[in-house]
Amino acid sequence: MTADLVIVGGGPVGLVTAIEGALAGLQVTVLEARTPDQGSLDKACGEGLMPAGVAHLRRLGVEIDPEGSHAFGGIVWEEQGFRAVGRFPHGQGLGVRRLTLSRALRARAMVLGVELRDGIRATGLAPGGVSTEHGVVHGRLIVGADGLHSRVRKWAGLSAGVGPRKRFGLRRHVRMAPWSDQVEVYLADGVECYLTPAGPDQLGVAFLWSGSKERFETLLARFPQVAQRIQGAPQCSPDRGSGPLHQRVHSVLGEVQGTPVALVGDAAGYLDACTGEGLSLGFKQGQALVQLSVTGHLARYPRAHARVVRLPYTMMKGLLWASRVGVRKWLVRLMRSLPWVFGRVLAANDGRLF
Ligand SMILES: Cc1cc2nc3c(=O)[nH]c(=O)nc-3n(C[C@H](O)[C@H](O)[C@H](O)COP(=O)(O)OP(=O)(O)OC[C@H]3O[C@@H](n4cnc5c(N)ncnc54)[C@H](O)[C@@H]3O)c2cc1C
């Protein structure tokens, strides 16, 4: 059998793309190297889904378990004792455990008839499909949704290597009731700490930093106010790290022996996680890809992808630049005195200019 879409990677973006495809009447197969047991689908992520991502999931009929999630109304930046509070003018974000998100997406995909093939690792691209240890899985369009270090990107000759910004991420969860209905971001030189409410009694603690790999405790020591607040709270997930985050591509669309190959999510190139938009952007890419593929305009996907990431990437670059050259603290002070503007900036970053 030849599927319309063979998606390599059953992470959130692969699954959203699969759901979009099934809703558009396509036959979809998802190959996922891992199996969903024992929390193996967990990964390093701040787990803050921005309002556009929440609305996207609602539109697709994905139902998130409240036990593994927690709504948040905006973002707080804190640097050198200055605290800027930005509230979303439209909708709410959702802190959602990866395992909860994964369960909800898989359930929806299965109801819609998506074939989920767990524990099947793609090992290469073959004429008309994807090679695995169990043979070739045939498809009309191959979708690389296999994350930051995508193999599909390499096999299709679309990778342009690691970018110059060597940033890394690491996260853990602690068992405690979140004290805020905002994602709190603490900023220090070369490192940030992100606190995301991820359930009624879970708080996600994530770091992003420049340089080389670090231990959780070393990073936490840079934020004594956070260390003090979470002191004594039991750790409730193993540490997960990721990086280098900056991955570049030549294009997000290619062809291998006559079969088109498209990239979505982190596989399609990645800049940074500092604005918490990775999931929402990936969902929009999956949506654009499916729409263009069913209307016969696949060649337009690279332009659509560029449109999706243009503004958020500009903001991300601006933020990274501001922290590199030491002007971020002034930005925090400005946003502190103009909370309305901060809210609008967050909305624009999330795709809502007005
Ligand atoms: C520290 C940190 C904090 C972050 N915070 C946020 C945040 O708050 N909000 C947000 O929106 N984003 C955040 N992000 C970014 C977000 O985690 C990613 O953008 C998102 O996980 C991308 O999803 P994906 O489905 O593209 O890739 P992944 O989640 O990486 O999924 C890829 C899947 O492909 C599978 N796979 C890989 N190779 C193969 C193969 N050969 N065959 C079959 N399957 C394969 C993997 O097992 C995996 O399940 C953060 C990232 C980091 C590192």
The ligand as a MOL file (V3000), in Angstrom:
LIG
                    3D

  0  0  0     0  0            999 V3000
M  V30 BEGIN CTAB
M  V30 COUNTS 53 58 0 0 0
M  V30 BEGIN ATOM
M  V30 1 C 14.8500 23.6250 26.6170 0
M  V30 2 C 13.8100 23.8200 25.5700 0
M  V30 3 C 12.6700 24.5520 25.8750 0
M  V30 4 C 11.6760 24.7140 24.9220 0
M  V30 5 N 10.5510 25.3910 25.2810 0
M  V30 6 C 9.5220 25.4790 24.4140 0
M  V30 7 C 8.2920 26.0830 24.8120 0
M  V30 8 O 8.1090 26.5140 25.9520 0
M  V30 9 N 7.3020 26.1610 23.8930 0
M  V30 10 C 7.4400 25.6660 22.6140 0
M  V30 11 O 6.4900 25.7740 21.8240 0
M  V30 12 N 8.5910 25.0970 22.2290 0
M  V30 13 C 9.6270 24.9770 23.0850 0
M  V30 14 N 10.7750 24.3520 22.7070 0
M  V30 15 C 10.8730 23.8360 21.3400 0
M  V30 16 C 10.0540 22.5560 21.1630 0
M  V30 17 O 10.4450 21.6070 22.1420 0
M  V30 18 C 10.2880 21.9810 19.7650 0
M  V30 19 O 10.0930 22.9860 18.8110 0
M  V30 20 C 9.3280 20.8180 19.5080 0
M  V30 21 O 9.6220 19.7400 20.3660 0
M  V30 22 C 9.4570 20.3300 18.0690 0
M  V30 23 O 8.6590 19.2030 17.8910 0
M  V30 24 P 8.9420 18.2060 16.6970 0
M  V30 25 O 7.7540 17.3020 16.6520 0
M  V30 26 O 9.3550 18.9520 15.4900 0
M  V30 27 O 10.2510 17.3890 17.1400 0
M  V30 28 P 10.4520 16.3600 18.3500 0
M  V30 29 O 9.5740 16.6950 19.4840 0
M  V30 30 O 11.9140 16.2980 18.5750 0
M  V30 31 O 9.9590 14.9720 17.7740 0
M  V30 32 C 10.7020 14.2600 16.8200 0
M  V30 33 C 10.2610 12.8050 16.8660 0
M  V30 34 O 10.9140 12.0990 15.8040 0
M  V30 35 C 11.3050 10.8340 16.2740 0
M  V30 36 N 12.4050 10.3590 15.4150 0
M  V30 37 C 13.6520 10.8620 15.3240 0
M  V30 38 N 14.3920 10.1810 14.4120 0
M  V30 39 C 13.5460 9.2200 13.9040 0
M  V30 40 C 13.7310 8.1990 12.9390 0
M  V30 41 N 14.8840 8.0150 12.2910 0
M  V30 42 N 12.6830 7.3780 12.6630 0
M  V30 43 C 11.4790 7.5400 13.3070 0
M  V30 44 N 11.2760 8.4990 14.2520 0
M  V30 45 C 12.2880 9.3300 14.5420 0
M  V30 46 C 11.7300 11.0790 17.7140 0
M  V30 47 O 11.6940 9.8830 18.4660 0
M  V30 48 C 10.6930 12.1110 18.1610 0
M  V30 49 O 9.5640 11.5100 18.7610 0
M  V30 50 C 11.8090 24.1710 23.6170 0
M  V30 51 C 12.9650 23.4720 23.3060 0
M  V30 52 C 13.9610 23.2850 24.2580 0
M  V30 53 C 15.1820 22.5010 23.9030 0
M  V30 END ATOM
M  V30 BEGIN BOND
M  V30 1 1 1 2
M  V30 2 1 2 3
M  V30 3 2 2 52
M  V30 4 2 3 4
M  V30 5 1 4 5
M  V30 6 1 4 50
M  V30 7 2 5 6
M  V30 8 1 6 7
M  V30 9 1 6 13
M  V30 10 2 7 8
M  V30 11 1 7 9
M  V30 12 1 9 10
M  V30 13 2 10 11
M  V30 14 1 10 12
M  V30 15 2 12 13
M  V30 16 1 13 14
M  V30 17 1 14 15
M  V30 18 1 14 50
M  V30 19 1 15 16
M  V30 20 1 16 17
M  V30 21 1 16 18
M  V30 22 1 18 19
M  V30 23 1 18 20
M  V30 24 1 20 21
M  V30 25 1 20 22
M  V30 26 1 22 23
M  V30 27 1 23 24
M  V30 28 2 24 25
M  V30 29 1 24 26
M  V30 30 1 24 27
M  V30 31 1 27 28
M  V30 32 2 28 29
M  V30 33 1 28 30
M  V30 34 1 28 31
M  V30 35 1 31 32
M  V30 36 1 32 33
M  V30 37 1 33 34
M  V30 38 1 33 48
M  V30 39 1 34 35
M  V30 40 1 35 36
M  V30 41 1 35 46
M  V30 42 1 36 37
M  V30 43 1 36 45
M  V30 44 2 37 38
M  V30 45 1 38 39
M  V30 46 1 39 40
M  V30 47 2 39 45
M  V30 48 1 40 41
M  V30 49 2 40 42
M  V30 50 1 42 43
M  V30 51 2 43 44
M  V30 52 1 44 45
M  V30 53 1 46 47
M  V30 54 1 46 48
M  V30 55 1 48 49
M  V30 56 2 50 51
M  V30 57 1 51 52
M  V30 58 1 52 53
M  V30 END BOND
M  V30 END CTAB
M  END
